Amino acid sequence: MEVARQLDDGQGVAVSLNALAVLAQDRGDIPAAQGLFEESLEVWRELGDSRDVARALSNLANVTTMQGDHERAKSLYGECLAIFQGLGDRTGVAWSLNSQGDVAHDRGDAAAAREFYGQALTIFRELGDSWGIAGTLADLGNMARLERDFSAAHALYRESLKLFQELDHKRGIARLLECFACAAAAQSHSDRALRLAGSAAALRQKIGAPLTPAENTKLESNLKCTRPGLDETSTAAAWQEGWLLPLDRAIEEALLRETSSSSS
């Protein structure tokens, strides 16, 4: 980055700042990531490239959300959405809508979240963007799970996982195994939940894509209801079983539909 500054290479500086921000985000230093994304955005604004400004706004909004500043994140995503709409970039529009859904969800506004996700999904389907479709289906599945509509959640997760399989998108597959694990935990299927979570963890280690600290905290929170049903030894055994389970077997287990053992 210093070389880029010395050469007065604004684009090089912005790209370097963004790369440093991503590294900070991956290691869980969200305040540092936010500061670096802020600097990167400032440089992109000076350069005047609308598409790069929109991407920088999205990156900054992501970490702003992690900081819990949902109002600012909403504003940043809104600016990002307006730019992509002006550019006629429908993929950018769809991802901005999806991100607006994430913010609405985090704020507890389920109706707004569902509306944003629905709009994003419609565009992704029209574009034939399998990755976008799969990600948004998972988001909608998470909403259904939290509302304890496990049948709807399973159907949405199933479609999402199958798309990620077709794409051979291992990170997406790991995410869906975790989604299914959380659904199993919510239905008191403790062994199943821990096996699927263990399998997802093994896959993440294999591909070098660990959860961020914030993501890990959220997963642990969703799995915590498995603890009362299992002692420490049984918990470790179920996790280890999932860790050693071949991926195709883990996917088969995830796709099996189980009836909730608790009222829904």
N, C-alpha and C positions, 0 to 999 in steps of 0.2 A: 504494500500500500504506500509506503514512503517513497518508493521509486516512482509510483504513479503520481504522487503529489509533486515530486521534483520535476516530473515531465509535464506537469499541468494537465494530466490525463484525467479529466473529470469522470469519465465512464469507468476507467480503471479503479479510481478511488471508490466510486459507488458500489461497484461489484465486489471489491475487497471488503468494504464495510459490511455488505450483506453477508458475505461468506463468514466473516468473523462473528456476526450476529447469530447465524445458524449454528456455528460451533458452540457459542455460549448457550444457546437455547438447548442444544442436545445434551450439554453437560448439566443442565438444570439451573444455570445462572440467568434467570429471566430478567432481573433488572439490568444486567449488563447487555443482554440481547436487545432489550427495549431501547437503551441508549444508542446502540450501534445502528439499529434499524431507523431510529430518528435521524441520525447523521446521514445515513444512506438516502433516506427520503428527501432530506434537504438538498443533497447534491443532485438527485434526479430532478427535483423541481427546478433547480438552476439550469440544468441541461435542457429542460422543456420537452422531454419525451413523454407524452401522455401515457402510453402503454406501460412504460417502466415506472412511472409515478403510481399508476394503479396497482401494479404488482408490489411496489414498496409499501403502499398504503395497506394492502392485504396482509403483508408480513408483519407490519407494525400492529395492525389490529389483532392479529393472532396472539401476540405476546401481551398486548394490552388486556385481552380477555383473560389470559392466564393470571394477570395481576389483579383480576377482579373488577376492573374499571369497565363495566359493561356499557355505560353511557357513552364513554369515549369510543369504545370499540364499535358501537352501533353507528356513531357519526363517521368513523373512518371507513367502515364497510359501505356506508351510504355514499360517501364521496367516490369510493372505488367503483361501486355499481354504476354511478352516473357517468363516470369516464368510460367504462366498458360499453355502456349503452350508446354513448356518443360515437364511439369507434365502430359500433356494429359488431362487436366481439361477443357472440352469443355464448361461447364457452366461458369467457370471463364473467359475463352476466350471471350464468348459471352457478358458478362457484361463489360469486358474491352473494347471491340469494341463499345458497346453502349456508354460507358463513353467517348471514343475518339470522338464519334459522337457529344456528348454534347459540348466538347471543340471546335470542328470544327464549330459547330453551333454558339457558343458564339463569335467566331472569325469572323463570317460572311462568312465562307467558306461553302456555302450550298451544293455544289457538293460533297465535302469530307464528310460532315455530312451525307448526304443521302447514300453515299457508306458504311460508317461505320454502320449506322443503318440497312441498307439492309443486310449486312453480319451477324450482330447480330441476326436479325430476322430469317434469314435462319437457323442458328444454333439452336435458341430457338424452331423453328418449328420442326426441326429434333429430338430434345430432348423431344418434347412434354411438354415443360416448359411454362405452361399457364401464369404464373406470368411474366416471361420474355417477352413473346409474347405481352401481354397486355401493359406492360410498353413501349416497343419499338414502338408499334402501336400508342400510345399516342404521343410519340416523333415525329414520322413521321406526325401525324395529326397536331401537332403544326407547323411543317415546312410548310405544305400545307396551314394552316390558315394564316401564315405570308406572304405567297405568294399570298394570296387572292383566293386560289382555294378551296372555301368553300364546294363544293360538295365532293371533295376528303377528305377534313378534316373531314366532317361529317361521311363519310363511315369508315374512320380509327378510329375515336372516338367511333363510334357505336360498331365496333367489339371489341375494347378495353374494353368498359364499360360492354358489355355482358360477357366477360371473367372474369372481376373483380366481376360481379354479381355471376357467377357460383362458383367462389372461395370464395364468401362472404367476399371479401377483402374490408372492409369499407374505409380504407385510400385511396385505389385505386379508389373506387367509388367517394369519395370526390374530388379527383384530376380530374376525368373526368367531374364531374359536373362543376368544375372551367374551364376546357378546353372548354366545351360547352358554358359556360357563356362568355368567351373571344371571341369565334366565334360569338356569338349573338351580343356582343358589337361592334365588327368590322363591323357588317352588320346593325348597327343602330337599333337593336331590344333592346332598353334600358330596358323596363320592364322585358322582358324575361331574359336578362343578369343578372339583379340584383336579380331576384327571384332565379335563379340557383346558383348564388354566395351566397345568403343568406342561401339556403338549404345546400350548401357545408359547410358553416361556422357552421351551427347548428350540422351537422353530425360530424364535427371535434371536436366540444365541447363535444359532447356525448361520443366519443371514446377517448378523451384526446390526440388528435393529431393535435395541432395547427400548422399553418404555421410558418416557421422561419421568422424572420424580413426581410430577403432578398426575400423569396418567397412571403411574403405579399406585399412588395414594387412592385415586378413584377406584381402581380395580380392587384393591385391598378392602376398601369400604363396601363395595358391592358383594365381596366374597365373605365378609365377616360373619354373616348369618350361618355359614357352614360350621363355624367353630363350636357352637353349643352341641351340635349333633355328633361330633367326633372328638375323641381324645387326641392328644398330641401325636401319639404313635400312629393312629389311624389316618390323621391328617397328612403326616409326612409320607405314609405309605401310598395314599391315593395320589398325592402330587408326584411322587417318584414313578408310580405306574404310568401316569400321563406323560411324564418326561421321556420315558422309554418307549412309549407307544408309537408305532410307525404312523407317519402322517396320514396315510390313506385310511387307517383304522380310526384315527382320531376324528377325521372328517365324517366317516360313516357314523360314528357315535353321535357327533354333533347334530347330524341330520335326522336322527331318530326322534320321533315325536313322543314325549312322555307326558302322561297325565299328571297334573299338579297334585301333590299330596297335601296341599294346604288350600283353603278356600280362596277363590279369586274373584 
